Amino acid sequence: MDFSELAERYPVIFFDAFGVLKNASGILPGTAAVLERLRAQGKDLYIVTNDASRSPEHMAKTYVHGEHGALVPAGKILSSGLLASEYLAETVREGPVAYLGTEASAFFIEHAGLRALPVSECREQDAPKALVVLDDEGFDWPLALNRSLNLLRESDIPVVVANADLAYPVRGNEVALAAGSLGRMLEAALGRDLLFFGKPEPRMFSYVFDQAAAQHPGLQRGDVLMVGDTLQTDILGAERFGLDTALVLSGNTPPARAEQMIEASGIRPTHLCPSILS
């Protein structure tokens, strides 16, 4: 279906980030113009992302139009990292927290009022109170993952995975392993459950819906469209929450395999679009 026609039906639109609006190289060509057009039509736009690699303020800098400035302000970007940060603030409260990720991703630990310590710098005497998997970059995989594994074998501290995604679009049809894959690897090796934050968990959607409803009295779930590229996170989570969904084929779901993946998963989006540019 043509996305521009579809968008006319909904006053509020939630977008996933990677594979919909951007990839690892930055904002996808044409995206800024689409967002500006939707804003000009009076649509209320939000980004609901499992990206925990940087603060919402930094993320907002990606979505800028040359003539019209910021397209999606930081206050309308919900990162799964913020929910992980809330958990840390409520549960850990004090002490160093070890992490896997870039220096920028440590924002979500510091936002909880805690000291962030890269796993590569963590020593036994540091006695971290938790370990957080924030991003798939910023560290040497074999060294940091093995150090994390051995640290956790000797401790029962909580392990938080702030991005539940298994893969994310890099360029063209290529994808890369995401933080969620690293979390699942550690979970399997440790033989215990880790705490995963992000879509498809309903709190990601309820958090943003409540924010939108405060701006739109009487807003119903059927008034909101969730646009995503991944069946198991974007589409499943939004469907469970009661939102209409649009699966776009510009990221994790390749056009040639879309119907096969939908049938195999049993997750059927409300709408199917090539991309938001259509």
C-alpha positions in Angstrom: 0.0 0.0 0.0 1.1 3.6 -0.6 2.4 5.0 2.7 1.5 8.6 2.0 -2.2 7.5 1.5 -2.1 5.3 4.6 -0.7 8.0 6.8 -3.7 10.3 6.1 -5.9 8.0 8.2 -4.0 8.4 11.4 -3.5 11.6 13.6 -0.6 10.0 15.5 2.2 7.9 14.0 4.9 5.9 15.9 8.0 5.1 13.9 10.8 2.6 14.5 14.2 4.1 13.8 16.6 1.6 12.2 15.3 0.2 8.9 12.4 2.7 8.7 14.0 6.2 9.1 17.7 5.4 9.1 20.4 2.7 9.0 23.9 2.6 10.4 25.1 5.2 7.9 22.5 7.8 9.0 19.0 9.0 8.0 17.7 7.3 4.8 17.5 9.5 1.7 14.1 11.2 1.4 13.1 10.6 5.1 13.5 14.2 6.2 11.1 15.4 3.5 8.5 12.7 4.4 8.7 13.7 8.1 8.3 17.4 7.3 5.4 16.7 5.0 3.6 14.7 7.7 4.3 17.4 10.3 2.8 20.0 7.8 -0.3 17.9 7.6 -0.7 18.1 11.4 0.5 14.6 12.2 2.0 14.0 15.7 5.2 12.0 15.2 7.0 9.8 17.7 10.0 7.5 17.5 9.9 4.2 19.5 13.3 2.6 19.2 15.3 -0.2 20.8 18.4 1.8 20.1 20.3 2.4 23.4 23.5 3.7 21.8 23.1 7.4 22.7 20.7 9.8 24.4 17.4 10.9 22.9 19.0 14.4 22.5 21.7 13.0 20.3 19.2 10.9 18.4 17.1 13.9 17.6 20.1 15.5 15.8 19.6 12.8 13.1 16.1 14.0 12.2 16.7 17.5 10.9 15.4 19.2 7.8 17.6 21.7 6.1 14.9 24.4 6.0 12.7 23.5 8.9 15.1 22.3 11.6 14.3 19.6 14.1 11.6 17.2 12.9 11.3 14.9 15.9 12.3 16.5 19.2 14.1 14.5 21.9 11.0 14.6 24.1 9.2 12.5 21.4 11.9 9.8 21.1 11.5 6.8 23.4 14.6 4.6 23.6 14.5 1.3 25.4 17.5 2.6 27.1 15.3 5.0 29.1 13.3 2.1 30.5 16.5 0.3 31.4 17.7 3.4 33.1 14.5 3.6 35.2 15.0 0.0 36.2 18.6 0.7 37.3 17.6 3.8 39.3 14.9 1.8 41.1 16.9 -1.4 41.6 20.6 -0.7 41.8 20.6 2.8 43.3 24.3 3.1 44.0 27.7 1.7 43.1 29.4 1.2 39.7 27.6 -0.4 36.8 29.7 -2.3 34.2 28.6 -2.0 30.6 29.2 -3.1 27.1 28.8 -0.3 24.6 30.2 3.0 23.4 31.0 5.9 25.7 27.9 7.7 24.4 25.7 4.7 25.4 26.8 5.1 29.1 24.3 8.0 29.2 21.6 5.6 30.3 23.6 4.5 33.3 24.6 8.0 34.3 21.0 9.1 33.7 20.1 6.7 36.6 22.6 8.5 38.8 25.1 5.7 38.7 28.8 5.5 37.7 29.4 3.8 34.4 32.4 1.5 34.1 33.3 -0.2 30.8 33.6 -3.9 31.1 37.1 -3.7 29.7 38.2 -1.6 32.6 36.3 -3.5 35.3 38.4 -5.2 37.9 37.4 -7.6 40.7 37.8 -5.0 43.4 35.4 -2.7 41.5 32.5 -5.0 42.5 30.0 -3.7 40.0 26.3 -3.8 41.1 25.0 -4.6 37.7 26.1 -5.2 34.1 24.3 -3.6 31.2 24.5 -4.5 27.5 23.8 -1.2 25.7 25.3 -1.4 22.3 27.2 -3.7 19.9 30.0 -1.2 19.3 32.7 0.5 21.4 34.5 -2.6 22.7 36.5 -5.7 21.6 34.0 -8.4 21.3 36.0 -11.5 22.3 37.8 -9.7 25.2 34.7 -7.9 26.6 32.2 -10.7 26.2 34.6 -13.3 27.8 35.3 -10.9 30.6 31.6 -10.3 31.1 30.9 -14.0 31.1 33.5 -14.7 33.8 32.5 -11.8 35.9 28.9 -13.0 35.9 29.8 -16.6 36.6 31.1 -15.4 40.0 28.3 -13.1 40.7 24.5 -12.9 40.8 24.2 -9.2 40.0 21.4 -8.2 37.6 22.2 -8.2 33.9 20.3 -5.7 31.8 20.1 -5.8 28.0 18.9 -2.3 27.0 18.3 -3.2 23.4 16.4 -6.5 22.7 17.0 -6.3 18.9 18.9 -9.3 17.5 20.0 -7.5 14.3 19.8 -4.0 12.7 20.1 -2.7 9.1 23.5 -1.5 8.1 23.3 -0.6 4.4 21.3 -1.9 1.5 20.2 -5.4 2.3 23.0 -6.0 4.9 22.3 -6.3 8.6 24.6 -6.6 11.7 24.2 -8.4 15.0 22.7 -6.1 17.6 23.0 -5.9 21.4 20.1 -8.3 21.9 22.1 -11.0 20.2 25.0 -10.4 22.6 22.6 -10.6 25.5 21.1 -13.9 24.2 24.6 -15.3 23.8 25.5 -14.4 27.5 22.1 -15.8 28.6 22.7 -19.1 27.0 26.3 -19.4 28.3 25.3 -18.4 31.9 22.1 -20.6 32.0 20.0 -17.8 33.6 17.5 -15.3 32.4 18.7 -11.8 31.7 16.5 -8.7 31.8 15.7 -7.5 28.2 14.2 -4.0 27.6 12.4 -2.8 24.4 9.9 -3.8 21.9 7.9 -6.0 21.8 7.3 -5.4 25.5 4.0 -3.5 26.0 5.5 -0.8 28.2 7.4 0.7 25.3 4.0 1.4 23.6 2.0 2.3 26.7 4.7 4.9 27.7 4.5 6.7 24.3 0.7 6.3 23.9 0.1 7.9 27.3 2.3 10.8 26.2 0.4 11.2 22.9 -3.0 10.9 24.7 -2.1 13.8 26.9 -1.7 15.9 23.8 -4.8 14.5 22.1 -7.8 14.2 24.5 -9.9 11.2 23.5 -7.2 9.5 21.6 -7.9 5.8 21.0 -5.4 3.1 20.2 -7.0 2.7 16.7 -6.0 6.3 16.0 -2.3 5.4 16.1 -0.2 3.7 13.4 3.0 2.0 14.3 5.5 1.8 11.4 8.3 -0.8 11.7 10.5 -3.1 9.7 10.7 -6.1 12.1 7.8 -8.5 12.7 8.9 -9.9 16.1 9.4 -6.5 17.7 7.7 -3.5 16.0 4.7 -5.3 14.6 4.1 -7.9 17.4 4.5 -5.4 20.2 2.2 -2.9 18.6 -0.4 -5.5 17.7 -0.5 -6.8 21.3 -1.0 -3.2 22.5 -3.9 -2.7 20.1 -2.3 -0.4 17.5 -2.6 -0.7 13.8 0.7 -1.6 12.2 2.5 -1.0 8.9 5.4 -3.3 8.0 7.9 -1.5 5.7 10.3 -3.5 3.6 13.3 -1.1 3.9 15.1 -2.9 6.7 15.0 -6.3 8.5 12.2 -7.7 6.3 13.5 -8.1 2.7 10.8 -7.7 0.0 11.5 -11.1 -1.6 10.9 -12.9 1.7 8.2 -10.7 3.3 5.2 -13.0 2.7 7.2 -16.1 3.7 8.3 -14.4 6.9 4.8 -13.3 7.8 3.4 -16.8 7.2 6.2 -18.5 9.2 5.9 -16.1 12.1 2.1 -15.9 12.3 2.6 -12.1 12.9 0.4 -10.3 10.3 0.7 -6.5 10.0 -2.4 -4.4 9.4 -0.7 -2.9 6.3 2.3 -3.6 4.1 4.4 -0.9 2.4 7.6 -0.9 0.5 8.9 2.0 2.6 7.7 5.3 4.0 8.8 6.9 0.7 6.1 5.2 -1.2 
